[in-house]
Amino acid sequence: MKKKVKVVAAVIKNDQEEILCALRSHDMSIPNKWEFPGGKVEKGENLQEALEREIQEEMKCFIKAGDVIYDHTHEYDSFIINLIALDAKIVSGTPIVTEHTKLLWLPKENLDSIVWAPADIPAVETLIKQTERAHQ
């Protein structure tokens, strides 16, 4: 029986409507792939609380987590991840690298120009489709 992990991910937009992408470090599972930053939901936390805590811990800035954008379950070789992506906005501070290798701000339409962790791909595709619809 594979372990199932519930994870929240922040789709953080800046004033230019770019989205924050984080490169997983070589010592993390699924190394050198891009992801939306976030982490595990702890017992007793709601999705927004978990995401706000994780971003504060990992990136030393404060966000306001909003609505769920995408909820997807992905099965890796050794575990199952339920990835829930939420809309988020920075309320104070600037994201800094502590656990990841690199941070990058990308326009929505360019999100497919980097190599994403498999669990994040459906959320990326959803965001790109929203952008395409908005430009039609």
GULOVO-463141 format. One line per 3 residues: number of its first residue (from 1); their letters; for each residue x, y, z of N, C-alpha, C, O. Coordinates in pm, whole numbers, plus 50000, padded with zeros to 5 digits. Layout:
BEGIN
NUM> a> X Y Z X Y Z X Y Z X Y Z | ...
***
This chain:
BEGIN
1> mkk> 50084 49880 50000 50000 50000 50000 50088 50125 50000 50169 50146 50091 | 50071 50207 49898 50150 50330 49888 50097 50436 49983 49977 50445 50008 | 50188 50514 50036 50151 50624 50124 50086 50735 50041 50135 50769 49933
4> kvk> 49975 50790 50092 49907 50900 50024 49936 51030 50100 49918 51038 50221 | 49982 51131 50027 50020 51258 50087 49932 51369 50030 49916 51381 49909 | 49875 51450 50120 49794 51565 50078 49883 51689 50081 49938 51725 50185
7> vva> 49897 51754 49965 49988 51866 49950 49915 51985 49890 49831 51970 49800 | 49947 52104 49942 49894 52227 49884 50006 52296 49807 50123 52289 49845 | 49969 52363 49698 50066 52433 49614 50014 52572 49585 49895 52592 49559
10> avi> 50104 52670 49590 50066 52809 49570 50087 52853 49426 50197 52841 49372 | 49981 52902 49365 49993 52967 49235 49996 53117 49267 49893 53184 49271 | 50119 53167 49289 50139 53305 49333 50160 53394 49211 50250 53371 49130
13> knd> 50074 53495 49198 50087 53589 49087 50144 53721 49138 50112 53764 49249 | 50230 53784 49056 50279 53917 49091 50197 54022 49017 50100 53989 48949 | 50235 54148 49029 50158 54257 48966 50159 54250 48814 50071 54305 48749
16> qee> 50259 54183 48757 50266 54169 48610 50193 54042 48562 50203 54004 48446 | 50119 53978 48655 50045 53855 48624 50138 53738 48592 50098 53643 48526 | 50264 53744 48639 50355 53631 48625 50335 53538 48744 50289 53581 48851
19> ilc> 50369 53412 48725 50347 53310 48828 50482 53260 48881 50575 53237 48804 | 50490 53243 49012 50614 53197 49075 50630 53046 49060 50543 52968 49098 | 50745 53007 49004 50779 52867 48984 50905 52836 49067 50994 52920 49078
22> alr> 50911 52717 49125 51024 52680 49211 51089 52552 49160 51021 52454 49132 | 51223 52555 49148 51297 52438 49100 51337 52351 49219 51406 52397 49310 | 51292 52225 49217 51324 52131 49325 51475 52105 49326 51536 52085 49221
25> shd> 51534 52105 49444 51679 52084 49455 51715 51938 49428 51628 51851 49430 | 51844 51914 49403 51889 51779 49368 51875 51680 49483 51878 51559 49459 | 51859 51728 49608 51843 51633 49719 51696 51613 49760 51669 51546 49860
28> msi> 51602 51671 49685 51459 51649 49709 51414 51529 49623 51482 51492 49527 | 51300 51470 49659 51243 51370 49569 51199 51444 49442 51168 51563 49448 | 51197 51376 49330 51168 51437 49200 51258 51560 49180 51208 51671 49162
31> pnk> 51391 51539 49182 51486 51650 49174 51488 51719 49037 51454 51659 48935 | 51529 51846 49039 51551 51925 48917 51428 51937 48828 51440 51951 48707 | 51310 51933 48890 51184 51958 48819 51121 52080 48884 51143 52108 49002
34> wef> 51044 52152 48807 50977 52272 48856 50845 52236 48921 50782 52136 48886 | 50806 52318 49017 50678 52296 49086 50624 52430 49134 50695 52531 49136 | 50496 52428 49172 50440 52540 49245 50480 52516 49391 50462 52405 49441
37> pgg> 50534 52617 49459 50580 52595 49596 50465 52564 49692 50351 52605 49670 | 50497 52491 49797 50396 52455 49896 50445 52342 49981 50565 52328 50004 | 50354 52259 50029 50394 52147 50113 50276 52073 50171 50161 52095 50133
40> kve> 50307 51984 50264 50206 51896 50322 50108 51971 50412 50143 52067 50480 | 49984 51924 50409 49880 51975 50498 49892 51898 50629 49885 51775 50630 | 49909 51970 50739 49921 51907 50871 49781 51884 50931 49685 51951 50892
43> kge> 49773 51792 51023 49647 51760 51089 49589 51887 51154 49661 51960 51223 | 49460 51912 51132 49393 52026 51192 49401 52156 51112 49339 52255 51149 | 49478 52156 51002 49489 52276 50919 49390 52272 50804 49361 52164 50751
46> nlq> 49337 52388 50766 49263 52391 50640 49365 52419 50529 49482 52446 50558 | 49322 52413 50404 49414 52427 50291 49487 52561 50293 49608 52567 50271 | 49412 52668 50318 49471 52802 50317 49576 52819 50427 49684 52873 50403
49> eal> 49543 52772 50548 49638 52781 50660 49766 52704 50630 49876 52752 50656 | 49751 52585 50576 49867 52501 50543 49957 52571 50442 50079 52573 50458 | 49896 52627 50339 49974 52691 50234 50044 52816 50285 50161 52839 50255
52> ere> 49974 52898 50362 50035 53019 50417 50153 52983 50508 50256 53050 50504 | 50139 52879 50589 50248 52834 50677 50367 52783 50596 50481 52820 50624 | 50340 52699 50497 50448 52640 50416 50529 52748 50343 50652 52742 50341
55> iqe> 50461 52845 50284 50532 52950 50210 50614 53036 50306 50726 53076 50274 | 50559 53064 50423 50634 53141 50523 50760 53064 50563 50868 53123 50573 | 50748 52933 50587 50863 52851 50627 50965 52838 50514 51085 52852 50537
58> emk> 50918 52811 50393 51007 52780 50281 51064 52903 50212 51177 52899 50163 | 50989 53011 50206 51030 53126 50124 51039 53257 50201 51069 53362 50143 | 51015 53250 50331 51032 53366 50420 50954 53489 50375 51001 53602 50387
61> cfi> 50834 53466 50323 50744 53576 50290 50602 53536 50330 50577 53419 50360 | 50511 53631 50329 50374 53604 50371 50281 53616 50251 50288 53710 50172 | 50192 53517 50240 50093 53517 50132 49953 53512 50192 49934 53479 50309
64> kag> 49857 53544 50107 49715 53522 50137 49670 53416 50038 49668 53440 49917 | 49634 53298 50090 49589 53188 50005 49440 53205 49977 49362 53241 50065 | 49402 53178 49853 49263 53197 49812 49196 53066 49773 49206 52966 49844
67> dvi> 49129 53069 49661 49046 52957 49616 49128 52845 49552 49239 52866 49504 | 49069 52726 49554 49130 52611 49488 49119 52631 49337 49011 52659 49285 | 49231 52615 49268 49235 52625 49121 49225 52486 49060 49157 52465 48960
70> ydh> 49294 52391 49125 49300 52256 49070 49326 52156 49181 49404 52182 49273 | 49260 52042 49174 49277 51935 49272 49301 51807 49191 49215 51764 49114 | 49419 51748 49209 49460 51635 49125 49535 51532 49209 49616 51568 49295
73> the> 49509 51405 49184 49583 51299 49251 49673 51232 49148 49629 51191 49041 | 49803 51221 49184 49902 51163 49094 49976 51050 49166 50016 51064 49281 | 49992 50940 49096 50060 50825 49155 50204 50818 49104 50228 50801 48984
76> yds> 50299 50832 49196 50440 50812 49167 50474 50667 49197 50388 50592 49244 | 50598 50626 49172 50640 50488 49197 50625 50450 49345 50582 50339 49376 | 50662 50543 49434 50666 50506 49576 50557 50569 49663 50541 50530 49779
79> fii> 50482 50665 49609 50375 50727 49688 50270 50789 49597 50290 50803 49476 | 50158 50827 49658 50048 50893 49587 50035 51033 49645 50033 51051 49767 | 50026 51132 49556 50015 51270 49601 49881 51329 49557 49844 51322 49440
82> nli> 49810 51388 49653 49689 51464 49623 49733 51610 49626 49748 51669 49733 | 49754 51668 49507 49805 51804 49493 49688 51900 49472 49612 51888 49376 | 49675 51995 49563 49567 52093 49555 49631 52230 49535 49696 52282 49626
85> ald> 49613 52287 49417 49672 52418 49385 49573 52528 49421 49455 52521 49386 | 49621 52629 49490 49538 52743 49532 49595 52873 49477 49716 52890 49464 | 49505 52963 49446 49541 53098 49408 49606 53165 49530 49561 53143 49642
88> aki> 49709 53246 49509 49774 53312 49623 49836 53445 49580 49869 53466 49463 | 49850 53533 49676 49907 53666 49653 50003 53696 49767 49973 53667 49883 | 50119 53754 49736 50213 53795 49840 50158 53918 49911 50120 54015 49846
91> vsg> 50154 53913 50044 50108 54030 50120 50224 54106 50183 50214 54226 50206 | 50336 54036 50212 50455 54107 50257 50579 54021 50237 50573 53898 50244 | 50690 54089 50213 50816 54020 50191 50836 53981 50046 50748 54002 49962
94> tpi> 50953 53925 50018 50989 53878 49884 51032 53732 49898 51111 53700 49986 | 50981 53643 49812 51020 53502 49821 51171 53485 49805 51232 53543 49715 | 51230 53405 49893 51372 53373 49881 51390 53222 49879 51306 53148 49931
97> vte> 51499 53178 49818 51529 53036 49807 51586 52986 49939 51687 53039 49988 | 51522 52885 49998 51579 52819 50116 51589 52668 50090 51692 52607 50119 | 51483 52609 50037 51482 52464 50010 51499 52433 49862 51554 52329 49826
100> htk> 51450 52521 49776 51458 52500 49632 51593 52550 49579 51668 52617 49650 | 51624 52515 49454 51748 52560 49390 51732 52699 49331 51826 52778 49331 | 51612 52728 49280 51592 52851 49206 51443 52888 49205 51357 52801 49213
103> llw> 51416 53018 49197 51279 53068 49179 51275 53145 49049 51374 53206 49008 | 51161 53141 48983 51146 53205 48853 51003 53257 48839 50907 53186 48870 | 50989 53380 48792 50856 53435 48761 50834 53418 48611 50914 53465 48531
106> lpk> 50724 53351 48574 50693 53328 48433 50552 53373 48400 50460 53353 48480 | 50533 53434 48281 50396 53461 48235 50322 53328 48216 50383 53227 48181 | 50191 53330 48240 50111 53207 48228 50135 53136 48095 50148 53013 48091
109> enl> 50139 53213 47986 50151 53151 47853 50288 53084 47832 50305 53008 47736 | 50386 53111 47918 50519 53049 47905 50543 52937 48007 50654 52885 48015 | 50442 52899 48083 50460 52797 48186 50507 52663 48128 50574 52586 48196
112> dsi> 50471 52636 48003 50510 52508 47944 50653 52509 47889 50694 52413 47823 | 50730 52616 47915 50867 52624 47865 50968 52561 47960 51087 52555 47929 | 50923 52514 48077 51011 52448 48173 50960 52307 48202 50846 52275 48169
115> vwa> 51042 52224 48263 51006 52084 48289 50949 52073 48431 51020 52093 48530 | 50821 52040 48438 50747 52035 48564 50748 51896 48626 50760 51796 48556 | 50735 51892 48758 50712 51765 48828 50578 51711 48778 50484 51788 48760
118> pad> 50568 51580 48755 50445 51523 48697 50316 51563 48769 50215 51587 48703 | 50316 51570 48901 50194 51604 48974 50147 51746 48947 50028 51776 48961 | 50238 51836 48908 50203 51977 48882 50152 52002 48740 50089 52104 48714
121> ipa> 50179 51910 48649 50146 51931 48507 49998 51961 48482 49969 52054 48407 | 49902 51887 48542 49761 51921 48516 49724 52064 48559 49644 52129 48492 | 49781 52113 48668 49754 52250 48711 49813 52349 48612 49751 52451 48581
124> vet> 49933 52321 48561 49997 52406 48460 49910 52411 48335 49884 52519 48281 | 49864 52295 48290 49778 52289 48170 49649 52368 48190 49603 52436 48099 | 49592 52360 48310 49470 52435 48341 49495 52585 48333 49414 52658 48275
127> lik> 49606 52631 48389 49639 52774 48385 49662 52823 48243 49619 52933 48207 | 49731 52743 48162 49756 52781 48022 49625 52789 47945 49604 52883 47867 | 49534 52692 47967 49404 52695 47899 49324 52819 47938 49258 52880 47854
130> qte> 49328 52857 48067 49258 52978 48112 49311 53099 48038 49234 53186 47999 | 49442 53106 48020 49504 53219 47951 49461 53223 47805 49428 53329 47752 | 49461 53104 47740 49418 53097 47600 49275 53142 47583 49242 53214 47488
133> rah> 49186 53099 47676 49045 53141 47669 49032 53292 47686 48950 53356 47619 | 49111 53348 47775 49104 53492 47804 49150 53575 47683 49106 53689 47667 | 49237 53518 47598 49289 53591 47483 49208 53568 47356 49242 53622 47251
136> q> 49102 53488 47365 49021 53461 47244 48915 53567 47225 48838 53560 47129
***
